[in-house]
Amino acid sequence: MTFADFLGNRRVVTVLQGMLASGRLPQGLLFAGPQGVGKFTLATLFARAANCQQVPGDICGKCTSCRSLAALENLDDLVAAALAERGSASPELIPLILRPYPSVTVLVPDPDYIRVSQMRYVVREAYAMPVGGRRNFFLFDQAERLRHDYADILLKVLEEPPAHTTLILITDSPFALRPTIRSRCISLSFAPLPESDIENYLRRHRPAWKEQDRKLAAAAAAGSLGTALALDLATYRERRAEALALLRAALSRQPDPAALFTATAALAGKTPRGELDAFEESPQKIFEFSLDILYSLLTDIVCLKVETPERGLRNPDLQAELQKLGGRASWPWLNEAVGRLDRIRGGQRRNISRQLALEAWALARPSP
């Protein structure tokens, strides 16, 4: 992939190409925007272009650095290989460091946050001269997961930056970073991709999909190409059906207890026997996915109630059903329903009972 192949956010691409053309690369960059819009991909393209040995300011795809850094297109494989190599050793003794090329290093959460040992590695290596390339790059994926109490370790590099090193912090939650970190980086904001662009991309890269599936994936992705590509439509439809059942129960005066229990169990990632589904991702990821679907249904109801569906429904195939539910949903209920979802999402760190939280959400009524 080159800059010409990158989809969306052309303004950011132009800014980065201007930096490369001028030869003046900043020591700290903050890539902020929604998940799946290409922040990490563009960060890798920037590092590859800066170190390309044949084409100034772009990617030849043939030189040693370009071929080695192409491995960043499969980040999961790099992580799996690094974890296998570390084995049972302590992550504080052997930090999770992804280094497909001597001058480019990637830091990812290990497993829930970016550890002190990883940050100290950066501080040690940032002042070394680039090996095999023109410039050192350190890419922090999910930078919001920097250990908050130790994040200032990086300030040494950002306050006294070496001329040959660039740190790129990549995050969808920039305000979760320490202000002292944010203030020392040039911030570049990424926007969601237009639904039509995602549809066109899927038409080229998912030719086997039915047109209605491409339309649903593009709408459900809410501007995130990564989400659209990773979306399992069968699972999405199943989970969405349960979320819709939960909404019906919430807006019913006398909800069916059995239907409510079935819906909340599925959305919490449990099997009909109440056990965690061993064939899915972690319960937390399943639950976050379920909450995102609930948010999307509520957002569509709001759009339909104010008669602005032209803004783009996340669930266009459910418009008639959501229109009916919107007729039963008062503005006070919608306002409090969204607020309760926000509190549930925030409560995950306190290890709340996910299923009970959803049942309480469905049974709550607006304050008088």
WOKAWO-V789760 format. One record per residue. N is the residue number from 1. NEAR is the number of other C-alpha atoms within 8 Angstrom. D_CENTER is the distance of its C-alpha to the mean C-alpha in Angstrom with 2 decimals. Layout:
n=(N N)
near=(NEAR NEAR)
d_center=(D_CENTER D_CENTER)
//
This chain:
n=(1 2 3 4 5 6 7 8 9 10 11 12 13 14 15 16 17 18 19 20 21 22 23 24 25 26 27 28 29 30 31 32 33 34 35 36 37 38 39 40 41 42 43 44 45 46 47 48 49 50 51 52 53 54 55 56 57 58 59 60 61 62 63 64 65 66 67 68 69 70 71 72 73 74 75 76 77 78 79 80 81 82 83 84 85 86 87 88 89 90 91 92 93 94 95 96 97 98 99 100 101 102 103 104 105 106 107 108 109 110 111 112 113 114 115 116 117 118 119 120 121 122 123 124 125 126 127 128 129 130 131 132 133 134 135 136 137 138 139 140 141 142 143 144 145 146 147 148 149 150 151 152 153 154 155 156 157 158 159 160 161 162 163 164 165 166 167 168 169 170 171 172 173 174 175 176 177 178 179 180 181 182 183 184 185 186 187 188 189 190 191 192 193 194 195 196 197 198 199 200 201 202 203 204 205 206 207 208 209 210 211 212 213 214 215 216 217 218 219 220 221 222 223 224 225 226 227 228 229 230 231 232 233 234 235 236 237 238 239 240 241 242 243 244 245 246 247 248 249 250 251 252 253 254 255 256 257 258 259 260 261 262 263 264 265 266 267 268 269 270 271 272 273 274 275 276 277 278 279 280 281 282 283 284 285 286 287 288 289 290 291 292 293 294 295 296 297 298 299 300 301 302 303 304 305 306 307 308 309 310 311 312 313 314 315 316 317 318 319 320 321 322 323 324 325 326 327 328 329 330 331 332 333 334 335 336 337 338 339 340 341 342 343 344 345 346 347 348 349 350 351 352 353 354 355 356 357 358 359 360 361 362 363 364 365 366 367 368)
near=(6 8 9 5 6 8 7 7 9 7 6 10 10 8 8 9 9 8 10 13 8 6 6 6 7 7 12 12 13 13 13 14 13 10 9 9 15 10 12 8 8 11 10 10 12 9 10 13 13 12 11 16 9 6 9 11 10 11 12 9 6 6 10 7 13 14 10 9 11 7 10 9 6 7 8 6 7 11 10 8 8 11 9 7 6 8 6 4 7 7 9 8 7 9 11 12 10 10 9 10 10 10 13 12 13 11 13 12 12 9 5 6 10 15 12 9 11 12 12 10 9 10 12 8 7 10 8 6 7 11 7 8 12 10 12 13 12 13 13 12 12 11 12 10 10 12 10 8 5 8 12 9 9 12 10 10 10 12 7 6 9 9 5 9 13 13 11 13 13 14 13 10 9 9 6 6 12 9 7 8 13 11 7 9 11 9 9 9 8 12 8 10 13 7 10 7 10 13 11 8 9 11 10 7 6 8 8 4 8 7 6 6 9 12 9 12 11 15 14 10 11 10 12 13 13 10 10 12 7 6 8 6 8 6 7 9 8 8 12 11 8 13 13 10 11 12 9 10 13 11 10 7 4 5 10 7 6 6 9 13 9 10 12 14 13 12 14 12 12 12 10 8 5 7 7 8 9 5 4 8 7 6 11 7 8 13 12 9 8 13 10 8 11 11 10 11 12 10 9 13 12 9 12 12 10 6 6 8 9 5 6 7 10 13 12 9 6 7 8 7 7 12 11 8 11 12 8 7 9 8 6 7 10 10 8 9 9 10 8 9 11 8 8 9 9 7 9 10 6 5 6 8 6 9 10 8 10 9 11 8 11 11 8 7 5 7 3 2)
d_center=(20.46 21.79 20.99 22.92 20.66 17.41 16.41 16.08 16.08 19.56 20.45 18.08 19.36 22.88 22.51 21.43 24.24 26.61 25.87 26.61 29.74 31.08 30.47 29.25 25.87 24.54 24.17 20.94 18.02 14.98 12.19 10.55 8.72 6.23 2.91 5.34 8.23 9.51 9.33 9.89 12.25 14.17 14.55 16.10 18.26 19.48 20.48 22.10 24.00 25.25 26.64 27.94 31.62 32.91 31.17 30.82 27.53 26.12 25.51 28.53 26.96 30.28 30.86 30.20 27.14 25.53 26.27 25.02 21.72 21.02 20.02 16.66 15.80 15.79 13.90 14.22 17.94 18.33 16.91 19.18 22.11 21.81 21.72 24.64 26.56 26.18 27.38 28.47 28.84 27.52 24.12 25.94 28.58 26.45 23.04 20.11 20.49 19.36 21.99 22.49 24.88 26.95 25.68 21.89 20.07 16.47 15.55 12.90 13.17 16.41 15.54 14.30 14.76 15.92 19.63 22.70 24.05 21.15 21.63 25.36 25.03 23.45 26.29 28.83 27.66 26.70 30.42 31.46 32.40 30.13 31.28 31.29 29.42 29.96 27.25 25.15 21.38 19.13 15.38 13.35 9.83 8.00 11.26 11.18 12.34 15.48 18.41 19.37 23.03 23.14 20.78 23.95 24.94 22.98 25.12 27.97 26.22 24.94 28.35 30.44 28.34 29.97 30.65 29.25 25.77 22.44 19.49 16.07 13.56 9.93 7.87 6.31 9.39 12.27 14.96 14.14 15.63 19.40 21.19 23.28 20.38 18.93 22.48 23.17 20.45 20.53 17.57 16.18 14.21 12.16 12.87 11.67 13.73 16.98 17.37 20.41 18.71 16.30 19.46 21.42 18.99 19.04 22.79 23.16 20.86 21.27 24.98 25.80 23.74 25.85 25.51 24.75 21.87 20.38 20.90 19.33 16.16 15.90 16.67 14.40 11.29 11.94 11.57 8.59 10.56 8.26 8.29 11.97 12.82 11.57 13.06 16.26 18.35 21.03 18.89 17.18 20.72 22.03 19.49 19.92 23.68 23.54 21.56 24.22 26.93 25.62 25.77 29.27 30.33 29.07 31.09 34.09 37.06 37.74 34.66 35.45 34.69 34.24 31.77 29.82 29.74 28.65 25.75 24.48 24.98 22.90 20.01 20.23 20.07 23.82 26.47 29.57 31.33 28.93 27.53 23.92 22.89 23.15 21.82 18.34 15.42 15.84 17.18 14.49 11.73 14.37 15.10 11.68 11.68 15.23 14.63 12.23 15.15 17.66 16.13 16.23 19.83 20.89 19.54 21.54 24.55 24.53 24.46 27.30 29.28 29.36 29.98 27.15 25.65 25.76 22.52 20.94 20.62 17.55 20.24 23.13 25.02 25.48 26.91 30.37 29.30 27.01 29.89 32.15 29.86 29.45 33.24 33.26 30.46 31.92 30.15 30.69 29.19 26.04 25.68 26.19 24.06 20.93 22.00 22.54 19.11 17.73 20.14 19.24 15.55 16.87 19.51 17.45 18.09 21.76 21.64 22.84 24.16 21.48 24.11 26.56 24.06 23.43 27.19 27.95 25.53 27.38 30.79 30.42 32.43 32.27 34.12 37.62)
//
